[in-house]
């Protein structure tokens, strides 16, 4: 019982109550008398200020003002005052015993006030003393002095025996305090049951959790520390249950990992199959023409030159495909983007300049009119690869009017580059597949210009590394490839 929270709460709160009451008794005993006397002094000073202000400005309303002030001070503060004019007669008096106050004022004025009480405060204009009247057996606080008008005044107010009052008050507070401590202790003891009940409930929940029973929940609605503790215990139970569930499902996860590994193996086999397919034709051509040279099928110089050119051309195609595969692998798996600030307009013009000869051979009408610089922060080599692939792809699929239109569209924080070429549209079912490695919409035409189906895969990998947007769309008389990057100011 001595270790329970209810018992400790009761003792602590009862002790705080007892300490508070004891502090009040101590303050009453040693500070209340001084406070009471100071309050009386302040009341006399305020009355003096009001009287002095009225008497300094005498006019027809002075008597009415003094009458109102006399009535208010007598009723609210129990202050009597006597003002003696220059003739020695009472100018204003609020006391019934005018003669007594007049005599007392004369004694103060001619003999001084040291022998009549304890002087509490003294200035050039007034003195305040605490005196005892043996006739009435009462204490008084009196103020006498001179007003600004030259009149002499006397004010007094009775003060009670503060020590006796304090003693009576302290006895009363003691009785009330002891009663309050007992009642408070009893009430606290029974009221803390509401506090300790949820704690005992939480203890029961923790015991059941130790037995791996996580279905039990704390249902309290408290918004205090106990409610927070209950919520945390519920979270703990939920997480432990979730963890055990994960452990039980380890075999299923292991099976998923095995399935994923099988899928990766299938992708690897598909990749090897695609590469083998792409290499099969050029290797067969190289082998066939090499055997022809070896067997001296054509002995004239021109034929041999043709055979050698075919071999070199096919070898060059294989070399380009291997380079693209290595480049694609580096972008996809290394994913290192060397960002720098450069002018995208100037980069596009550089790509177009390097493609002039091929464009002339294709009879292409390339249109790009922008001259204003557009600065972006990206990997300049990679973005040049994207533009080169788009331009090369457009040149290889030109038809009809043989126009390539390159445009740059500035948005709020980005720039969109589109490369359009006139020609046959891409079938709708193939639009999303053009980004897949080795995918070719028109295999015969791709073989004709030596395409490997890797270029657009490289574009996809580069834009993913830059977290940029890209796409392709059919238009009325051709196809438009585009990409979008953030500008330097975004």
Buried (B, 14 or more C-beta within 10 A) or exposed (E): EEEEEBEEBBBEBBEEBBEEBEEBBEEBBEEBBEEBBEEBBEBBBEBBEBBBEBBEEEEEEBEEBBEEBBEEBBEEBEBBBBBBEEEEEBBBBBBEEBEEBBEBBBBBBEEEBEEBBEBBEEEEEBBBBBBEBEEEEEBBBBBBBBBEBEBBBBBBBBBEEBEEBBEEBBEEBEEEBEEBBEEBBEEBBEBBEEBBEBEEBBEEBBEEBEEEEBEBEBEBEBEEEBBEBBEEBBEBBEEEBEEEEEEEEEEEEEEEEEEEEEEEEEEEEEEEEBBEEBBEEBBEBBEBBBEBBEEEEBEEEEBBEEBEEBBEEBBEBBEBBEEBBEBBEEBBEEEEBEEEEBBBBEBBBBBBEEBEEEBEEBEBEBEBEBEEEBBBBBBBEBBBBBBBBBBBBBBBBBEEEBBBBBBBEEEEEBBBBBBBBBBBBBEEEBBEEBBBBBBBBBEEEBBEEBBBBBBBBBBBBBBBBBEBEBBBEBEEBBBBBBBBBBBEEE
